[in-house]
Amino acid sequence: MSDQNLQLNEMDVDQAAAQSEAKTTRTAKDLEAVYDIPVQVSAVLGKATMQVSQLLKLGRGAVVELDRKVGEAIDIYVNNRLVARGEVVVVDERLGVTMTEIVKLDRS
C-alpha cells in the first residue's frame, strides 16, 4: 500500500509542477515593455595586462598579445555582465559574433 501512495504522490508532484510551469510560461508579447531599452553588447576577444609605460610605447602596427588562443571562444557581455560565449564570424565584409553557449551565473 505504501508503494501505491508513493507513486500517487509522485504523480501529484509532477502534475503540480507541470501546472505551475504552464502558468509561468512567458511569450514575446510579455516582453514588449522592454523592447526599446538600449543595452551595450561587447565581444571580448581577450585581455592583456601591461604597465602604462609599455602602453605609451605602443605605436602603429604594434601587436598586443592577448590571453586567448586562436579558435578559443570569446566572451559576450551585455551591460558588462557575461551572458554568453561565441565565435567571430564574417558577415558581408563585417565582423560579427555567433553565440555558441549561454552562460548562466548563480545569483547568490
Backbone torsions as a table, in degrees:
resi	resn	phi	psi	omega
1	MET	NA	-38.4	-179.7
2	SER	-65.5	-32.3	176.8
3	ASP	-64.1	-39.2	179.2
4	GLN	-66.0	-42.4	178.1
5	ASN	-62.2	-40.2	179.3
6	LEU	-62.9	-44.4	179.6
7	GLN	-64.3	-41.0	178.8
8	LEU	-64.4	-43.3	179.1
9	ASN	-62.9	-40.7	177.9
10	GLU	-61.9	-40.6	179.0
11	MET	-65.0	-40.5	178.9
12	ASP	-61.8	-41.9	179.4
13	VAL	-64.2	-44.9	179.4
14	ASP	-62.6	-42.7	179.5
15	GLN	-65.6	-41.9	179.3
16	ALA	-63.4	-40.8	178.8
17	ALA	-64.5	-41.8	179.7
18	ALA	-64.7	-41.5	178.7
19	GLN	-65.9	-41.1	179.2
20	SER	-63.5	-42.5	179.5
21	GLU	-64.7	-39.0	179.3
22	ALA	-63.8	-35.8	-179.9
23	LYS	-71.5	-30.2	-176.1
24	THR	-99.3	7.8	178.4
25	THR	-65.8	129.0	-178.7
26	ARG	-103.6	150.8	176.6
27	THR	-120.2	170.4	179.0
28	ALA	-60.9	-32.5	179.6
29	LYS	-62.1	-31.6	179.2
30	ASP	-66.0	-20.8	-176.3
31	LEU	-98.5	2.0	-176.6
32	GLU	-54.8	-31.5	-177.8
33	ALA	-64.6	-23.8	-177.3
34	VAL	-107.0	3.3	-177.7
35	TYR	-58.1	-35.3	-174.7
36	ASP	-92.6	4.5	179.8
37	ILE	-80.1	121.9	180.0
38	PRO	-73.3	143.2	175.0
39	VAL	-130.8	153.6	177.8
40	GLN	-100.5	122.8	179.1
41	VAL	-109.6	128.1	179.6
42	SER	-126.0	138.1	174.7
43	ALA	-114.0	116.2	-175.1
44	VAL	-101.0	114.1	179.2
45	LEU	-73.3	-31.5	-178.9
46	GLY	171.6	178.8	-178.7
47	LYS	-132.8	157.0	176.0
48	ALA	-144.1	147.4	177.0
49	THR	-117.5	132.4	178.0
50	MET	-152.1	162.1	178.1
51	GLN	-79.4	156.6	179.8
52	VAL	-57.8	-38.5	-179.9
53	SER	-62.1	-38.1	176.7
54	GLN	-67.8	-39.5	179.5
55	LEU	-62.0	-41.8	-179.1
56	LEU	-68.2	-23.3	179.1
57	LYS	-80.6	-13.0	-179.1
58	LEU	-67.3	140.6	177.6
59	GLY	-136.6	-174.4	179.5
60	ARG	-56.2	131.2	179.0
61	GLY	86.1	-2.0	179.1
62	ALA	-67.1	147.9	179.7
63	VAL	-113.0	127.7	176.5
64	VAL	-108.6	120.4	-179.2
65	GLU	-78.0	128.0	-179.7
66	LEU	-97.1	168.3	-176.5
67	ASP	-86.3	13.3	179.9
68	ARG	-115.6	155.5	177.1
69	LYS	-99.1	159.5	176.9
70	VAL	-59.5	132.6	179.0
71	GLY	87.9	-10.1	178.7
72	GLU	-75.0	146.2	-178.2
73	ALA	-60.2	146.3	175.3
74	ILE	-99.1	159.4	179.5
75	ASP	-94.1	137.0	178.7
76	ILE	-114.9	121.7	-178.5
77	TYR	-111.9	142.1	170.2
78	VAL	-121.2	119.9	-175.7
79	ASN	50.7	47.5	177.0
80	ASN	64.8	19.2	176.5
81	ARG	-118.1	127.0	179.2
82	LEU	-64.4	122.0	-178.5
83	VAL	-122.0	-20.5	-176.2
84	ALA	-161.5	169.1	170.6
85	ARG	-124.0	153.8	-176.7
86	GLY	-161.7	-166.6	-178.9
87	GLU	-128.9	150.5	176.4
88	VAL	-80.1	135.1	177.5
89	VAL	-131.2	162.6	175.8
90	VAL	-109.1	126.0	-179.9
91	VAL	-127.0	112.1	-180.0
92	ASP	49.5	51.3	177.9
93	GLU	65.4	18.3	175.1
94	ARG	-122.4	154.3	175.9
95	LEU	-81.1	143.3	176.8
96	GLY	-141.3	178.1	179.8
97	VAL	-132.9	134.7	172.0
98	THR	-111.7	132.3	-179.1
99	MET	-80.7	129.9	179.1
100	THR	-111.5	-16.5	-177.3
101	GLU	-153.6	130.1	174.1
102	ILE	-90.6	132.3	-178.4
103	VAL	-99.3	123.0	175.9
104	LYS	-107.3	117.5	178.1
105	LEU	-99.9	138.3	176.0
106	ASP	-71.1	135.2	178.1
107	ARG	-101.6	67.9	-179.2
108	SER	-108.8	NA	NA
